[in-house]
Amino acid sequence: MSVAKTAMDQATRLTYFMPMTPSADLTHPISRHDPVSALRDRFLDAALDEAGFSGWFPASLDRARLAAGLSEGEAMLAAPRGAIDLIDAWFDRAERAMERAIEACEPGTKIRDKARLAVRVRLEALATHKESLRRAAIYLAMPNNAADALRIGWRAADRAWTSMGDWSTDFNYYSKRTILLGVHLATLAFWLQDDSDDNAPTWAFLDRQLSGVMQFEKVKAQVNQLVDRLPDPLGLITRLRYGPQPRP
């Protein structure tokens, strides 16, 4: 019998006979019933405590595995790619909190307020392990992790806009998410250096970032309106060449 098969059997038994970790998202049906997600929750909780001291490297994760009481096979099932999978799962937790916060907004809440809430809630969800987040940022900045870092960041921006009700499929889809991703990364970098008790400087920085974005969007909307009022160049050339055409 393979190590993976044995680990899966153990994981299934653990799901029924062991309590879920306190940080597991019990409102999510997958983490409640999927044995692999239950293992990942336990592994991640232990890794967050360890990473703040020694980073997200293999030796650190092995200590976290032992602290979580997982076998090597169970750890492989929970996070086949090691640190990337655990960091990804951690950010997914924060994004689910972000989505719930946005969806709970009162009808008529302005987009700017929702965007501010999205960035703030996601950061606050990660704040309990700030040093682990700092080390995760360093880990994701490594060249071989660049694609995953971009994927995770883009997913956060996409989930935020989708929760805000944006289902655009044109150029706006990319521009909105790119702008929000830029705001979030800038605010994250500022927040990691913010040692204040209430993070007031970070939230003020976030407001300035959003104000700049709103000004840009206002100018872009004005330019788009101007372009819409310009005459159709092809129609103008046609009239110059052939004269006015009768209306149908």
Backbone hydrogen bonds in HBPLUS format (Angstrom, degrees):
<---DONOR---> <-ACCEPTOR-->    atom                        ^
c    i                          cat <-CA-CA->   ^        H-A-AA   ^      H-
h    n   atom  resd res      DA  || num        DHA   H-A  angle D-A-AA Bond
n    s   type  num  typ     dist DA aas  dist angle  dist       angle   num
A0006-THR N   A0002-SER O   3.00 MM   4  6.26 163.6  2.03 150.6 155.0     1
A0007-ALA N   A0003-VAL O   2.87 MM   4  6.06 158.1  1.91 148.3 154.8     2
A0008-MET N   A0004-ALA O   2.90 MM   4  6.12 152.6  1.97 147.4 154.7     3
A0009-ASP N   A0005-LYS O   3.06 MM   4  6.33 158.1  2.11 148.8 154.0     4
A0010-GLN N   A0006-THR O   2.99 MM   4  6.29 157.2  2.04 147.9 154.5     5
A0011-ALA N   A0007-ALA O   2.79 MM   4  6.01 153.7  1.86 147.4 155.4     6
A0012-THR N   A0008-MET O   2.94 MM   4  6.18 154.2  2.00 148.1 154.2     7
A0013-ARG N   A0009-ASP O   3.13 MM   4  6.43 159.4  2.17 147.5 152.2     8
A0014-LEU N   A0010-GLN O   2.89 MM   4  6.14 155.6  1.95 149.7 157.1     9
A0015-THR N   A0011-ALA O   3.01 MM   4  6.23 146.6  2.12 144.8 152.9    10
A0016-TYR N   A0013-ARG O   3.19 MM   3  5.49 131.2  2.44 102.0 113.4    11
A0017-PHE N   A0013-ARG O   3.08 MM   4  6.24 145.1  2.21 148.7 159.1    12
A0018-MET N   A0014-LEU O   2.90 MM   4  5.21 144.2  2.03 145.6 144.8    13
A0024-ALA N   A0021-THR O   3.04 MM   3  5.46 158.6  2.09 114.9 121.8    14
A0028-HIS N   A0025-ASP O   3.14 MM   3  5.72 165.4  2.16 116.2 120.7    15
A0033-HIS N   A0029-PRO O   3.17 MM   4  6.25 146.6  2.29 143.9 150.0    16
A0034-ASP N   A0030-ILE O   2.73 MM   4  5.26 160.1  1.77 154.4 159.1    17
A0038-ALA N   A0034-ASP O   3.12 MM   4  6.46 150.4  2.22 149.5 158.3    18
A0039-LEU N   A0035-PRO O   3.05 MM   4  6.34 153.5  2.13 144.1 150.4    19
A0040-ARG N   A0036-VAL O   2.86 MM   4  6.15 155.9  1.92 147.8 155.3    20
A0041-ASP N   A0037-SER O   2.89 MM   4  6.10 153.3  1.97 146.3 152.5    21
A0042-ARG N   A0038-ALA O   3.26 MM   4  6.54 161.9  2.29 145.3 148.8    22
A0043-PHE N   A0039-LEU O   2.90 MM   4  6.15 164.8  1.92 155.5 160.1    23
A0044-LEU N   A0040-ARG O   2.78 MM   4  5.85 165.3  1.80 152.8 157.1    24
A0045-ASP N   A0041-ASP O   2.97 MM   4  6.14 163.9  2.00 150.9 154.9    25
A0046-ALA N   A0042-ARG O   3.23 MM   4  6.44 162.7  2.26 147.4 151.3    26
A0047-ALA N   A0043-PHE O   2.88 MM   4  6.08 154.0  1.95 148.2 156.7    27
A0048-LEU N   A0044-LEU O   2.88 MM   4  6.05 154.5  1.94 156.8 161.6    28
A0050-GLU N   A0046-ALA O   3.14 MM   4  6.40 148.9  2.24 143.4 152.2    29
A0051-ALA N   A0047-ALA O   2.73 MM   4  5.75 165.2  1.75 158.6 162.0    30
A0053-PHE N   A0050-GLU O   3.02 MM   3  5.73 157.5  2.07 119.6 126.2    31
A0054-SER N   A0050-GLU O   3.13 MM   4  6.36 162.4  2.17 151.7 157.3    32
A0055-GLY N   A0051-ALA O   2.88 MM   4  4.14 146.2  2.00 121.3 120.0    33
A0060-SER N   A0057-PHE O   2.91 MM   3  5.36 120.3  2.28 113.3 128.4    34
A0061-LEU N   A0057-PHE O   3.01 MM   4  6.32 158.6  2.06 156.2 163.1    35
A0062-ASP N   A0058-PRO O   2.90 MM   4  6.12 145.1  2.03 147.1 156.8    36
A0063-ARG N   A0059-ALA O   3.15 MM   4  6.44 153.1  2.22 142.6 148.7    37
A0064-ALA N   A0060-SER O   2.96 MM   4  6.28 152.2  2.04 144.8 153.3    38
A0065-ARG N   A0061-LEU O   2.80 MM   4  6.01 151.0  1.88 143.1 151.0    39
A0066-LEU N   A0062-ASP O   3.08 MM   4  6.35 159.0  2.13 146.1 150.3    40
A0067-ALA N   A0063-ARG O   2.93 MM   4  6.18 156.5  1.98 146.0 153.1    41
A0068-ALA N   A0064-ALA O   2.89 MM   4  6.10 142.6  2.03 146.2 156.1    42
A0070-LEU N   A0065-ARG O   3.06 MM   5  5.40 175.7  2.06 155.3 154.4    43
A0069-GLY N   A0066-LEU O   3.05 MM   3  5.00 149.8  2.15  98.4 107.8    44
A0075-ALA N   A0071-SER O   2.99 MM   4  6.22 159.7  2.03 151.5 156.9    45
A0076-MET N   A0072-GLU O   2.97 MM   4  6.19 150.0  2.07 143.5 151.7    46
A0077-LEU N   A0073-GLY O   2.98 MM   4  6.27 150.5  2.07 144.8 152.6    47
A0078-ALA N   A0074-GLU O   2.90 MM   4  6.12 158.1  1.95 148.8 155.0    48
A0079-ALA N   A0075-ALA O   2.93 MM   4  6.02 156.5  1.98 148.3 153.7    49
A0082-GLY N   A0079-ALA O   2.93 MM   3  5.04 162.8  1.96 115.1 117.2    50
A0086-LEU N   A0082-GLY O   3.21 MM   4  6.53 156.9  2.27 151.3 158.3    51
A0087-ILE N   A0083-ALA O   2.83 MM   4  5.99 171.0  1.84 163.2 165.2    52
A0088-ASP N   A0084-ILE O   2.89 MM   4  5.93 158.5  1.94 146.1 153.0    53
A0089-ALA N   A0085-ASP O   2.95 MM   4  6.11 154.8  2.01 140.8 147.3    54
A0090-TRP N   A0086-LEU O   2.92 MM   4  6.15 151.2  2.00 146.7 154.9    55
A0091-PHE N   A0087-ILE O   2.94 MM   4  6.22 164.2  1.97 155.2 158.3    56
A0092-ASP N   A0088-ASP O   2.90 MM   4  6.11 145.5  2.02 142.4 153.0    57
A0093-ARG N   A0089-ALA O   3.10 MM   4  6.40 147.6  2.21 142.2 149.0    58
A0094-ALA N   A0090-TRP O   3.26 MM   4  6.68 157.8  2.31 146.0 150.9    59
A0095-GLU N   A0091-PHE O   2.88 MM   4  6.16 151.2  1.96 148.0 156.5    60
A0096-ARG N   A0092-ASP O   2.95 MM   4  6.18 146.8  2.06 147.9 156.0    61
A0097-ALA N   A0093-ARG O   3.12 MM   4  6.47 153.0  2.20 147.8 154.9    62
A0098-MET N   A0094-ALA O   2.95 MM   4  6.23 150.6  2.04 142.1 150.9    63
A0099-GLU N   A0095-GLU O   2.87 MM   4  6.10 159.0  1.91 147.0 151.7    64
A0100-ARG N   A0096-ARG O   3.04 MM   4  6.25 161.6  2.08 145.9 150.5    65
A0101-ALA N   A0097-ALA O   3.05 MM   4  6.25 154.6  2.11 145.8 152.6    66
A0102-ILE N   A0098-MET O   3.01 MM   4  6.29 160.9  2.05 154.7 159.3    67
A0103-GLU N   A0099-GLU O   2.93 MM   4  6.09 167.5  1.95 154.6 158.3    68
A0104-ALA N   A0100-ARG O   3.08 MM   4  6.15 128.3  2.36 136.2 148.4    69
A0104-ALA N   A0101-ALA O   3.27 MM   3  5.18 136.7  2.47  92.2 103.9    70
A0105-CYS N   A0102-ILE O   3.06 MM   3  5.39 164.5  2.08 112.4 117.0    71
A0109-THR N   A0106-GLU O   3.17 MM   3  5.82 147.3  2.28 144.1 142.4    72
A0114-LYS N   A0110-LYS O   3.04 MM   4  6.41 151.9  2.12 149.0 157.5    73
A0115-ALA N   A0111-ILE O   2.81 MM   4  6.05 157.0  1.86 155.0 161.4    74
A0116-ARG N   A0112-ARG O   2.93 MM   4  6.16 157.4  1.98 146.8 152.9    75
A0117-LEU N   A0113-ASP O   2.95 MM   4  6.12 157.7  2.01 141.3 147.7    76
A0118-ALA N   A0114-LYS O   2.82 MM   4  6.05 153.3  1.89 146.8 154.3    77
A0119-VAL N   A0115-ALA O   3.16 MM   4  6.45 166.5  2.18 154.1 154.7    78
A0120-ARG N   A0116-ARG O   2.98 MM   4  6.12 168.4  1.99 153.8 157.6    79
A0121-VAL N   A0117-LEU O   2.83 MM   4  5.80 171.5  1.84 154.3 157.3    80
A0122-ARG N   A0118-ALA O   3.19 MM   4  6.18 161.8  2.23 142.1 147.5    81
A0123-LEU N   A0119-VAL O   3.10 MM   4  6.28 161.1  2.14 148.1 153.1    82
A0124-GLU N   A0120-ARG O   2.85 MM   4  6.06 163.3  1.88 154.2 159.6    83
A0125-ALA N   A0121-VAL O   2.87 MM   4  6.01 145.4  1.98 147.4 156.1    84
A0126-LEU N   A0123-LEU O   3.02 MM   3  5.18 137.1  2.21 100.5 112.8    85
A0127-ALA N   A0123-LEU O   3.00 MM   4  6.06 116.0  2.43 139.9 157.2    86
A0127-ALA N   A0124-GLU O   3.25 MM   3  4.86 146.8  2.36  90.8 100.5    87
A0129-HIS N   A0126-LEU O   3.26 MM   3  6.15 167.4  2.27 124.0 127.5    88
A0133-LEU N   A0129-HIS O   2.95 MM   4  6.28 145.9  2.07 147.8 158.4    89
A0134-ARG N   A0130-LYS O   2.91 MM   4  6.23 153.0  1.98 147.6 154.9    90
A0135-ARG N   A0131-GLU O   3.03 MM   4  6.28 158.6  2.07 146.9 151.9    91
A0136-ALA N   A0132-SER O   2.83 MM   4  6.02 138.5  2.00 136.2 148.7    92
A0137-ALA N   A0133-LEU O   2.86 MM   4  6.12 153.3  1.93 151.2 157.2    93
A0138-ILE N   A0134-ARG O   3.15 MM   4  6.49 150.9  2.24 140.4 147.9    94
A0139-TYR N   A0135-ARG O   2.94 MM   4  6.15 154.8  2.01 141.4 148.4    95
A0140-LEU N   A0136-ALA O   2.84 MM   4  6.08 161.3  1.87 153.8 158.1    96
A0141-ALA N   A0137-ALA O   3.05 MM   4  6.13 130.7  2.30 135.1 147.5    97
A0141-ALA N   A0138-ILE O   3.21 MM   3  5.10 132.2  2.45  91.7 104.7    98
A0142-MET N   A0139-TYR O   3.24 MM   3  5.66 162.8  2.27 108.8 114.0    99
A0145-ASN N   A0142-MET O   2.84 MM   3  5.40 157.7  1.89 122.0 129.7   100
A0146-ALA N   A0143-PRO O   3.24 MM   3  5.28 169.4  2.25 109.3 111.6   101
A0149-ALA N   A0145-ASN O   2.93 MM   4  6.16 158.4  1.98 156.4 163.4   102
A0150-LEU N   A0146-ALA O   2.98 MM   4  6.21 160.2  2.02 152.7 156.9   103
A0151-ARG N   A0147-ALA O   2.96 MM   4  6.15 159.0  2.00 144.5 150.9   104
A0152-ILE N   A0148-ASP O   2.89 MM   4  6.05 165.7  1.91 154.4 157.2   105
A0153-GLY N   A0149-ALA O   3.01 MM   4  6.13 163.9  2.04 146.8 151.7   106
A0154-TRP N   A0150-LEU O   2.86 MM   4  5.96 165.0  1.89 152.8 157.2   107
A0155-ARG N   A0151-ARG O   2.96 MM   4  6.07 155.2  2.02 144.1 151.3   108
A0156-ALA N   A0152-ILE O   3.14 MM   4  6.42 155.0  2.21 146.5 152.0   109
A0157-ALA N   A0153-GLY O   3.21 MM   4  6.55 161.7  2.24 149.8 153.8   110
A0158-ASP N   A0154-TRP O   2.85 MM   4  6.06 159.2  1.89 153.8 160.3   111
A0159-ARG N   A0155-ARG O   2.84 MM   4  6.01 163.3  1.87 153.4 157.5   112
A0160-ALA N   A0156-ALA O   3.01 MM   4  6.16 152.0  2.09 144.2 152.0   113
A0161-TRP N   A0157-ALA O   3.06 MM   4  6.30 169.6  2.07 151.5 153.3   114
A0162-THR N   A0158-ASP O   2.87 MM   4  6.01 159.7  1.91 150.9 157.4   115
A0163-SER N   A0159-ARG O   2.96 MM   4  6.01 155.0  2.02 141.0 147.5   116
A0164-MET N   A0160-ALA O   3.00 MM   4  6.29 133.7  2.22 139.0 152.4   117
A0166-ASP N   A0161-TRP O   2.94 MM   5  5.42 164.5  1.97 152.0 148.2   118
A0165-GLY N   A0162-THR O   2.98 MM   3  5.11 156.6  2.04 103.8 110.4   119
A0173-TYR N   A0170-ASP O   3.05 MM   3  5.65 144.3  2.18 114.0 122.6   120
A0174-TYR N   A0171-PHE O   3.06 MM   3  5.55 124.5  2.38 109.7 121.3   121
A0175-SER N   A0171-PHE O   3.04 MM   4  6.34 168.4  2.06 156.7 160.3   122
A0176-LYS N   A0172-ASN O   2.93 MM   4  5.73 169.6  1.94 147.1 150.5   123
A0178-THR N   A0174-TYR O   2.89 MM   4  5.94 155.4  1.95 148.7 156.2   124
A0179-ILE N   A0175-SER O   2.99 MM   4  6.07 162.9  2.02 147.9 152.3   125
A0180-LEU N   A0176-LYS O   3.04 MM   4  6.23 167.9  2.05 149.0 152.5   126
A0181-LEU N   A0177-ARG O   2.91 MM   4  5.94 155.2  1.97 142.3 149.7   127
A0182-GLY N   A0178-THR O   2.98 MM   4  6.20 154.6  2.04 144.8 151.5   128
A0183-VAL N   A0179-ILE O   2.97 MM   4  6.32 156.2  2.03 151.2 157.5   129
A0184-HIS N   A0180-LEU O   2.90 MM   4  6.12 162.1  1.94 150.4 155.4   130
A0185-LEU N   A0181-LEU O   2.92 MM   4  6.13 165.6  1.94 153.8 157.2   131
A0186-ALA N   A0182-GLY O   3.01 MM   4  6.12 161.8  2.05 147.4 152.6   132
A0187-THR N   A0183-VAL O   2.94 MM   4  6.09 159.2  1.99 148.3 154.4   133
A0188-LEU N   A0184-HIS O   2.79 MM   4  5.96 155.1  1.85 150.3 157.8   134
A0189-ALA N   A0185-LEU O   2.98 MM   4  6.16 163.4  2.01 147.8 151.5   135
A0190-PHE N   A0186-ALA O   3.07 MM   4  6.32 155.1  2.13 143.2 150.0   136
A0191-TRP N   A0187-THR O   2.80 MM   4  5.94 162.8  1.83 151.5 156.7   137
A0192-LEU N   A0188-LEU O   2.96 MM   4  6.15 151.2  2.05 152.1 158.3   138
A0193-GLN N   A0190-PHE O   3.05 MM   3  5.46 145.6  2.17 107.2 117.4   139
A0194-ASP N   A0191-TRP O   3.03 MM   3  4.84 155.6  2.09 100.1 107.9   140
A0202-THR N   A0199-ASN O   3.01 MM   3  5.29 121.5  2.36 104.3 119.0   141
A0203-TRP N   A0199-ASN O   3.10 MM   4  6.50 159.7  2.14 158.1 163.7   142
A0204-ALA N   A0200-ALA O   2.97 MM   4  6.16 152.5  2.05 152.5 160.2   143
A0205-PHE N   A0201-PRO O   2.95 MM   4  6.12 151.4  2.04 140.5 148.5   144
A0206-LEU N   A0202-THR O   2.85 MM   4  6.16 154.2  1.92 149.1 156.5   145
A0207-ASP N   A0203-TRP O   3.02 MM   4  6.24 154.8  2.08 140.8 146.6   146
A0208-ARG N   A0204-ALA O   3.07 MM   4  6.39 153.4  2.14 145.4 152.2   147
A0209-GLN N   A0205-PHE O   2.97 MM   4  6.28 156.7  2.03 151.0 157.6   148
A0210-LEU N   A0206-LEU O   2.95 MM   4  6.22 163.0  1.98 154.5 158.6   149
A0211-SER N   A0207-ASP O   2.88 MM   4  6.06 149.7  1.97 144.7 153.5   150
A0212-GLY N   A0208-ARG O   3.05 MM   4  6.29 157.2  2.11 147.5 152.4   151
A0213-VAL N   A0209-GLN O   3.07 MM   4  6.39 154.6  2.14 145.5 152.6   152
A0214-MET N   A0210-LEU O   2.85 MM   4  6.06 159.9  1.89 150.9 156.1   153
A0215-GLN N   A0211-SER O   3.02 MM   4  6.25 152.8  2.10 146.2 152.9   154
A0216-PHE N   A0212-GLY O   3.06 MM   4  6.33 155.6  2.12 143.9 150.6   155
A0217-GLU N   A0213-VAL O   2.85 MM   4  6.17 160.4  1.89 154.3 159.7   156
A0218-LYS N   A0214-MET O   2.88 MM   4  6.07 149.0  1.98 142.6 151.3   157
A0219-VAL N   A0215-GLN O   2.98 MM   4  6.25 163.4  2.00 151.8 155.3   158
A0220-LYS N   A0216-PHE O   2.85 MM   4  6.09 161.5  1.89 152.2 158.1   159
A0221-ALA N   A0217-GLU O   2.90 MM   4  6.07 155.0  1.96 144.5 150.7   160
A0222-GLN N   A0218-LYS O   3.04 MM   4  6.32 154.8  2.11 146.4 153.1   161
A0223-VAL N   A0219-VAL O   2.90 MM   4  6.20 158.0  1.95 153.6 159.6   162
A0224-ASN N   A0220-LYS O   2.89 MM   4  6.13 159.0  1.94 149.1 155.1   163
A0225-GLN N   A0221-ALA O   2.96 MM   4  6.22 152.8  2.04 145.7 152.7   164
A0226-LEU N   A0222-GLN O   2.97 MM   4  6.25 153.9  2.04 145.5 152.7   165
A0227-VAL N   A0223-VAL O   2.86 MM   4  6.16 161.3  1.90 155.1 159.9   166
A0228-ASP N   A0224-ASN O   2.95 MM   4  6.15 152.4  2.03 143.6 151.2   167
A0229-ARG N   A0225-GLN O   3.18 MM   4  6.46 134.6  2.40 137.8 148.7   168
A0229-ARG N   A0226-LEU O   3.08 MM   3  5.23 132.0  2.32  97.8 110.7   169
A0230-LEU N   A0227-VAL O   3.13 MM   3  5.23 148.7  2.24 101.4 110.8   170
A0236-LEU N   A0232-ASP O   2.92 MM   4  6.15 155.4  1.98 156.0 163.4   171
A0237-ILE N   A0233-PRO O   2.98 MM   4  6.19 162.9  2.01 149.8 153.7   172
A0238-THR N   A0234-LEU O   2.97 MM   4  6.16 154.3  2.04 144.8 152.2   173
A0239-ARG N   A0235-GLY O   3.01 MM   4  6.27 154.7  2.08 146.2 152.0   174
A0240-LEU N   A0236-LEU O   3.01 MM   4  6.29 155.6  2.07 149.0 155.8   175
A0241-ARG N   A0237-ILE O   2.96 MM   4  6.15 148.3  2.06 145.2 153.8   176
A0242-TYR N   A0238-THR O   2.81 MM   4  5.86 169.7  1.83 155.6 158.8   177
A0243-GLY N   A0239-ARG O   2.68 MM   4  4.37 135.0  1.88 120.6 129.2   178
